Amino acid sequence: MDPLPTAHSGPRKKRPRQMGALMSSTPQDVKFRDLVLFILEKKMGTSRRAFLMELARSKGFRVENELSDSVTHIVAENNSGSDVLEWLQVQNIKASSQLEFLDISWLVECMGAGKPVQTTGKHQLVVRRDHPPSSNPGLQNTLPQTAQKISQYACERRTTLNNWNHVFTDALDILAENSEFRENESCCLAFMRASSVLKSLPFTVSSMKDTEGIPCLGDKVKCIIEEIIEDGESSEVKAVLNDERYQSFKLFTSVFGVGLKTSEKWFQMGFRTLSKVRSDKSLKFTRMQKAGFLYYEDLVSSVTKAEAEAVSMLVKEAVRTFLPSALVTLTGGFRRGKKIGHDVDFLITSPEVTEEKEQQLLHQVTNLWEKKGLLLYCDHVESTFEKLKLPSRKVDALDHFQKCFLILKLDHQRVNSDQSSQQEGKTWKAIRVDLVMCPYERRAFALLGWTGSRQFERDLRRYATHERKMMLDNHALYDKAKRIFLKAESEEEIFAHLGLDYIEPWERNA
């Protein structure tokens, strides 16, 4: 897994600059001469800053490499106005009294509109009232102190793994799961959205007053939160956990290949344990379910990060045997920074692969593993992808790329960690693995979709439809107003097309 970039609070050392990437705009390229922008690298990083500078210049904005007297707007990410002031003071930089401090969201909106947009309170970076006076009198910014509005969309919130409200979100996740088992879609969605917004809060809700102004918290959800605050638990959650139907569905769906319809059937037949299900001679199991029962103990246990990295090496070795130029990316929860998961997902693509080679690759890889005795189960799903097909209107729509759902045998010796769950006398563990093969030009959309989380992706597609009049899925982004497909070579470009701040993978745990 790629290492996560770290935030820097102090000034960064100057690095060698790539002149091609950081050249100032030439006069004929500049459309908006009244604006002179400087993008702050602090908490952003060199590569992202270079990308944004080039993107802004391509839209006709003048962007300076260094801060000078001509700069009118400083654009920053994950910084307050006070942070920008402190940076300027440390650098001992003189600046114009007309200088504006703006959040990166303003620039993203400008690039989406193709022209400067009006600055509003949500764009302006706030300087704390208790901030010490600046050595530069011209920087005495008097921006209003306004609370950040929490968006109803998960794609406009940064949600890390630091959940300050586990006591509430755990309860809501149980109620959402129970609603899903009962196929009550509206209730399931309401609980999921409420849980998602609570996971994004940078503080713990300790009283009902703390919930004021927070979206997605309906009356029922607020009653549950209030009961937990007052009594330490929810009576509704307690009833669900003791419900025989919920317990049975939770157990049955833990088997690989068993969904709601099969769970309903088994429950109606009177089954309550897996041992009774397995021993009943009248039941017919699918190939997937047979594998699910055969390797149940391994599959129901969590996959560790060390195991995921070992599988990653196994996949890269096999794929590059047949396609040396292949790009193999670990996606899903592990890309979002999770330490454990239920399976390991990979996106495979290459700039050099032919359509024929693309169709053969996954079959070649799984045949190799079968010969080596590493393939415990395999289900190939052939591609039904059509280049000119519009994105799906359904927020939970599956993609049409070629993929295969696998169970691989992972030898414990391949895991460079004591964290791997070793059973006495057993030298390997069965691991669920998904491989997805996508055309190179669609890699950004596929990567975004397969990274998740589920709620983040749902809200991203919902936002595209309702706020931008666009259609997004794992294959493409379509502008309904202009009637064109919008190209993107990176996730950053997709966010920019949508007029959204870029959200890093580890901030998508919604």
C-alpha positions in Angstrom: 0.0 0.0 0.0 1.3 3.5 -0.8 2.6 5.4 2.2 0.3 8.1 3.5 1.6 11.7 3.1 2.1 13.5 6.3 1.0 17.0 7.2 3.7 19.6 8.0 3.0 22.4 10.4 6.3 24.3 9.8 7.9 25.7 6.6 9.0 23.1 4.2 12.5 22.9 2.7 12.8 23.9 -0.9 13.0 21.0 -3.2 14.3 20.9 -6.8 11.6 22.2 -9.1 10.5 20.6 -12.3 10.6 23.6 -14.6 8.1 22.2 -17.0 5.5 21.7 -14.3 6.0 25.0 -12.5 6.5 27.6 -15.2 4.5 30.8 -14.7 1.7 31.4 -17.1 2.7 33.3 -20.2 0.8 36.5 -20.9 -1.3 35.1 -23.7 -2.4 32.2 -21.5 -3.9 34.4 -18.9 -7.7 35.2 -19.2 -8.3 36.7 -15.8 -5.7 39.4 -15.3 -7.2 41.0 -12.1 -6.5 37.8 -10.1 -3.0 36.7 -9.2 -3.0 33.4 -7.3 -0.4 31.8 -5.0 -1.1 28.2 -3.8 0.3 27.4 -0.4 2.1 24.1 -0.2 1.8 23.7 3.5 -0.4 20.6 4.4 -0.8 20.0 0.7 2.4 18.6 -0.7 4.5 19.3 -3.7 2.9 17.0 -6.2 -0.7 18.1 -5.4 0.3 21.7 -5.5 2.0 21.3 -8.9 -1.1 19.5 -10.2 -3.4 22.3 -9.1 -1.2 25.0 -10.4 -1.1 23.4 -13.9 -4.8 22.8 -13.8 -5.6 26.4 -12.8 -3.2 27.7 -15.5 -4.8 25.6 -18.2 -8.1 27.3 -17.3 -6.6 30.8 -17.8 -5.7 31.7 -14.2 -2.4 33.4 -13.4 -0.6 31.4 -10.7 2.7 32.5 -9.3 5.4 30.1 -8.2 6.6 32.4 -5.4 4.6 34.8 -3.2 5.2 38.4 -4.4 3.6 41.9 -4.1 1.5 41.2 -7.2 -0.4 38.2 -5.5 -4.0 39.0 -4.7 -5.2 35.7 -3.4 -3.5 33.0 -1.3 -5.2 29.7 -1.7 -4.7 27.0 1.0 -6.0 23.5 1.9 -6.6 22.3 5.5 -5.4 25.6 6.9 -7.2 28.3 8.8 -6.5 32.0 8.2 -4.4 32.0 11.3 -2.3 29.1 9.9 -1.6 31.2 6.8 -0.7 34.3 8.9 1.7 32.2 10.9 3.3 30.8 7.8 3.8 34.3 6.4 5.3 35.5 9.6 7.8 32.6 9.8 8.8 33.3 6.1 9.1 37.0 6.9 7.2 37.8 3.7 5.7 41.2 3.1 2.3 41.2 1.4 -0.3 43.6 0.2 -3.1 44.8 2.5 -5.6 43.7 -0.1 -4.4 40.0 0.1 -7.3 37.5 0.5 -7.0 34.1 2.2 -9.2 31.6 0.5 -9.9 27.8 0.9 -9.0 25.5 -2.0 -12.8 25.0 -2.5 -13.0 28.4 -4.1 -10.4 27.6 -6.7 -12.0 24.2 -7.4 -15.3 26.0 -8.0 -13.6 28.5 -10.3 -12.1 25.7 -12.4 -15.4 23.9 -12.6 -17.1 27.1 -13.8 -14.2 28.0 -16.1 -14.0 31.5 -14.6 -13.6 33.2 -11.2 -16.6 32.8 -8.9 -17.7 35.2 -6.2 -16.0 34.6 -2.8 -18.4 33.9 0.1 -18.1 33.1 3.8 -17.6 29.4 3.1 -14.5 30.2 1.0 -12.8 32.6 3.3 -10.2 31.4 5.8 -11.0 32.4 9.3 -8.4 34.2 11.5 -9.0 33.5 15.2 -9.8 36.5 17.3 -7.1 35.5 19.8 -4.5 35.3 17.1 -1.4 37.4 18.0 -0.9 40.6 16.0 1.1 40.1 12.8 4.4 41.8 12.2 2.9 42.9 8.9 0.1 45.5 9.6 -1.2 44.9 6.1 -2.2 41.4 7.1 -4.7 42.3 9.9 -7.4 40.3 8.4 -10.9 40.9 9.8 -12.7 37.9 8.5 -15.9 36.9 10.4 -15.7 33.9 12.6 -18.4 31.5 11.3 -18.8 27.9 12.1 -18.2 25.5 9.2 -21.5 24.2 7.8 -21.6 20.4 7.8 -22.7 19.1 4.4 -25.4 16.5 3.9 -23.1 14.8 1.4 -20.3 12.5 2.6 -18.2 13.6 -0.4 -18.0 17.1 1.1 -16.9 15.8 4.5 -13.5 14.5 5.6 -14.0 11.2 7.5 -11.0 9.5 8.9 -10.8 6.4 11.0 -10.8 8.6 14.1 -14.4 8.1 15.1 -15.3 10.2 18.2 -18.9 8.9 18.3 -18.6 5.0 18.3 -21.3 4.6 20.9 -23.8 6.2 18.6 -22.5 5.0 15.2 -22.2 1.3 16.4 -25.9 1.5 17.4 -27.0 3.1 14.2 -25.0 0.6 12.1 -26.8 -2.3 13.8 -30.2 -0.7 13.1 -29.2 -0.1 9.5 -28.1 -3.7 9.1 -31.4 -4.9 10.6 -33.3 -2.7 8.2 -31.3 -4.1 5.3 -32.1 -7.7 6.4 -35.8 -6.7 6.4 -35.4 -5.0 3.0 -36.6 -1.7 4.5 -34.5 0.5 2.2 -35.7 3.9 3.5 -34.9 3.1 7.1 -31.6 1.6 6.2 -30.6 4.7 4.3 -31.7 7.0 7.1 -29.6 5.1 9.7 -26.6 4.9 7.3 -26.6 8.6 6.6 -26.9 9.5 10.3 -24.1 7.2 11.2 -21.9 8.6 8.4 -22.3 12.2 9.4 -21.6 11.4 13.1 -18.4 9.6 12.0 -17.1 12.8 10.4 -17.5 15.0 13.5 -14.2 16.1 15.1 -15.8 16.0 18.6 -17.9 13.7 20.8 -21.6 14.4 21.0 -22.3 14.6 24.7 -25.6 16.4 24.8 -28.6 17.0 22.4 -27.4 20.6 22.0 -24.4 19.2 20.2 -26.7 17.8 17.5 -28.1 21.2 16.5 -27.4 22.1 12.9 -26.1 18.6 12.0 -27.8 17.2 8.9 -29.2 13.7 8.4 -30.4 13.4 12.0 -34.1 12.8 11.8 -36.4 12.6 14.8 -36.1 8.9 15.2 -32.3 9.1 15.2 -32.3 11.9 17.7 -34.4 9.8 20.0 -31.9 7.0 19.8 -29.0 9.4 20.5 -30.8 11.0 23.4 -31.6 7.6 25.0 -27.9 6.5 24.7 -26.8 9.8 26.3 -29.2 9.4 29.2 -29.2 5.6 29.7 -26.0 4.5 28.1 -27.8 2.2 25.6 -30.7 2.1 23.2 -33.7 -0.1 23.9 -34.4 -0.5 20.2 -30.8 -1.7 19.5 -31.0 -4.0 22.5 -34.2 -5.5 21.1 -32.6 -6.0 17.7 -29.6 -7.8 19.1 -31.9 -10.2 21.0 -34.1 -10.7 17.9 -33.9 -14.3 16.6 -34.4 -13.2 13.0 -31.6 -10.6 13.1 -29.2 -13.2 14.8 -30.0 -15.8 12.1 -29.6 -13.4 9.2 -26.3 -12.1 10.7 -25.0 -15.7 10.9 -26.2 -16.9 7.5 -24.9 -13.9 5.6 -21.5 -14.4 7.1 -21.1 -17.4 4.8 -19.5 -16.5 1.4 -22.2 -16.7 -1.3 -25.2 -16.4 1.0 -27.5 -13.4 0.5 -30.8 -12.2 1.9 -33.0 -14.5 -0.2 -31.2 -17.6 0.9 -31.1 -16.4 4.5 -34.9 -15.8 4.4 -35.4 -19.3 3.0 -33.3 -21.0 5.6 -34.9 -19.0 8.4 -38.4 -19.9 7.2 -37.4 -23.6 7.1 -36.6 -23.3 10.8 -32.8 -23.3 10.7 -31.0 -21.3 13.3 -27.4 -22.7 13.2 -24.9 -23.3 10.4 -24.3 -26.9 11.6 -28.0 -27.7 11.0 -27.9 -26.1 7.6 -24.8 -28.0 6.5 -26.1 -31.4 7.7 -29.5 -31.1 6.0 -29.4 -33.4 2.9 -32.4 -31.7 1.2 -30.5 -28.4 0.7 -28.6 -27.8 -2.6 -25.7 -25.4 -2.3 -24.1 -23.3 -5.0 -20.3 -23.6 -5.8 -19.8 -20.3 -4.0 -21.7 -21.5 -0.9 -19.8 -24.8 -0.8 -16.5 -22.9 -0.8 -18.0 -20.5 1.9 -18.7 -23.5 4.2 -15.5 -25.3 3.4 -13.3 -22.3 4.3 -15.7 -20.7 6.8 -13.4 -20.3 9.8 -10.7 -18.5 7.7 -13.1 -16.3 5.7 -15.1 -15.2 8.8 -11.9 -14.0 10.5 -10.5 -10.6 9.7 -7.8 -10.1 7.1 -4.9 -8.1 8.6 -2.9 -5.4 6.8 0.1 -7.7 6.8 -1.9 -10.4 5.1 -3.3 -7.9 2.6 0.3 -6.8 1.7 1.4 -10.4 1.3 -1.6 -11.0 -1.1 -0.6 -7.8 -2.9 2.9 -9.2 -3.6 1.3 -12.5 -4.8 -1.0 -10.7 -7.2 1.7 -8.4 -8.6 4.1 -11.3 -9.2 1.4 -13.3 -11.1 0.0 -10.4 -13.1 3.4 -9.1 -14.2 4.5 -12.6 -15.3 2.1 -12.0 -18.2 1.9 -8.2 -18.4 5.1 -6.5 -17.1 3.6 -3.0 -17.6 0.6 -3.7 -15.5 -0.4 -1.3 -12.7 -1.8 -3.2 -9.7 -3.5 -1.1 -7.1 -4.8 -2.2 -3.7 -8.2 -0.7 -3.3 -11.1 -0.9 -0.8 -10.7 -0.4 3.0 -7.0 -1.0 3.0 -6.4 1.9 0.6 -8.5 4.0 3.0 -6.0 3.2 5.8 -7.9 0.3 7.5 -5.8 -2.2 9.5 -8.2 -5.1 9.0 -10.8 -6.1 6.4 -12.9 -9.0 5.2 -11.4 -9.3 1.7 -8.7 -7.7 -0.5 -9.5 -5.9 -3.7 -7.2 -5.0 -6.6 -7.6 -2.9 -9.7 -5.5 -3.9 -12.6 -4.8 -1.9 -15.8 -2.0 -1.1 -18.2 -1.3 1.7 -20.8 0.1 -0.9 -23.2 -2.5 -3.7 -23.1 -4.5 -4.7 -26.1 -8.2 -5.6 -25.8 -7.4 -9.3 -26.5 -4.7 -9.3 -23.9 -7.0 -7.5 -21.4 -9.6 -10.3 -21.8 -7.0 -13.1 -21.3 -5.0 -11.7 -18.4 -7.2 -12.7 -15.4 -7.7 -16.2 -16.9 -3.9 -16.6 -17.3 -3.3 -15.4 -13.7 -5.9 -17.8 -12.2 -4.6 -20.7 -14.3 -1.1 -20.0 -12.9 -2.4 -20.1 -9.3 -4.3 -23.3 -10.0 -1.2 -25.0 -11.2 0.6 -23.8 -8.1 -2.2 -25.1 -5.8 -3.0 -21.6 -4.6 -6.5 -21.3 -6.1 -9.2 -22.5 -3.8 -12.2 -20.9 -5.6 -12.6 -18.8 -8.7 -15.6 -17.1 -10.3 -14.9 -15.2 -13.5 -17.3 -12.4 -14.6 -16.6 -11.3 -18.2 -16.7 -7.7 -19.2 -19.9 -6.1 -20.5 -18.4 -2.6 -20.6 -19.5 -0.3 -23.5 -17.5 2.8 -24.1 -20.4 5.1 -25.1 -22.9 3.9 -22.6 -24.1 6.6 -20.2 -23.3 6.2 -16.4 -25.9 4.4 -14.4 -28.5 6.5 -12.6 -28.5 4.0 -9.7 -26.2 5.0 -6.8 -25.4 1.4 -6.0 -25.0 0.2 -9.5 -22.3 -2.5 -10.1 -19.7 -1.8 -12.8 -19.3 -3.8 -16.1 -15.5 -4.4 -16.0 -14.1 -7.9 -16.2 -13.5 -9.2 -12.7 -13.0 -12.4 -10.7 -14.0 -13.3 -7.2 -11.4 -15.7 -5.6 -10.4 -17.5 -2.5 -6.6 -17.9 -2.4 -4.4 -20.0 -0.3 -1.9 -17.7 1.5 1.0 -19.5 3.1 1.8 -18.0 6.6 5.5 -17.8 5.6 4.6 -15.1 3.0 3.2 -12.9 5.8 6.1 -10.9 7.4 4.3 -10.4 10.6 3.2 -12.2 13.7 -0.3 -10.8 13.2 -1.4 -13.5 10.7 -3.9 -15.8 12.3 -2.2 -19.2 12.4 -4.1 -22.3 13.4 -2.1 -25.1 15.0 -0.9 -27.6 12.4 -2.2 -25.4 9.5 0.4 -23.5 7.4 -1.9 -21.4 5.3 -5.1 -19.3 5.4 -7.9 -18.9 2.9 -8.3 -15.3 1.9 -11.1 -13.6 -0.2 -9.6 -11.7 -3.1 -11.3 -9.6 -5.9 -9.5 -8.7 -9.1 -10.9 -6.0 -11.4 -9.5 -5.4 -14.9 -10.3 -2.0 -16.4 -9.3 -0.1 -19.6 -6.5 2.3 -18.9 -8.5 5.4 -19.8 -11.1 4.5 -17.2 -8.7 3.8 -14.4 -9.5 7.0 -12.4 -13.2 6.3 -12.3 -12.7 2.6 -11.4 -10.2 3.5 -8.7 -12.5 6.1 -7.2 -15.4 3.6 -7.2 -13.5 0.6 -5.8 -11.9 2.6 -3.0 -15.2 3.4 -1.3 -16.5 3.7 1.3 -20.0 2.6 0.3 -21.7 5.7 1.7 -19.0 8.0 0.3 -19.6 6.6 -3.2 -23.4 6.8 -2.9 -23.2 10.4 -1.9 -20.7 11.2 -4.6 -23.0 9.9 -7.2 -26.0 11.6 -5.6 -24.1 14.9 -5.4 -23.2 14.6 -9.1 -26.8 14.1 -10.1 -28.5 16.7 -7.8 -25.9 19.4 -7.5 -24.0 19.3 -10.8 -26.5 17.8 -13.3 -24.0 15.1 -14.1 -23.9 11.3 -14.0 -21.1 9.4 -12.4 -20.3 5.7 -12.0 -17.2 3.5 -12.0 -16.8 3.9 -15.8 -17.3 7.6 -16.6 -18.6 11.1 -15.8 -21.2 12.6 -18.1 -22.3 16.2 -18.2 -26.0 16.2 -19.0 -26.1 20.0 -19.7 -23.2 19.9 -22.2 -24.1 16.3 -23.4 -20.4 15.3 -23.2 -18.3 12.7 -21.4 -15.7 14.4 -19.2 -12.2 12.8 -19.3 -10.1 12.3 -16.2 -6.7 10.8 -15.7 -6.8 11.0 -11.9 -9.2 11.1 -9.0 -8.3 14.8 -8.5 -9.6 15.6 -11.9 -12.9 13.9 -11.2 -13.3 16.0 -8.0 -12.4 19.1 -9.9 -15.0 18.4 -12.6 -17.6 18.1 -9.9 -16.5 21.3 -8.2 -15.5 19.4 -5.0 -12.4 19.7 -2.8 -10.2 16.7 -3.3 -10.7 14.1 -0.5 -7.8 11.8 0.2 -8.6 8.0 0.3 -8.0 7.8 4.1 -10.6 10.6 4.5 -13.4 8.7 2.8 -14.3 6.4 5.7 -17.9 7.5 5.7 
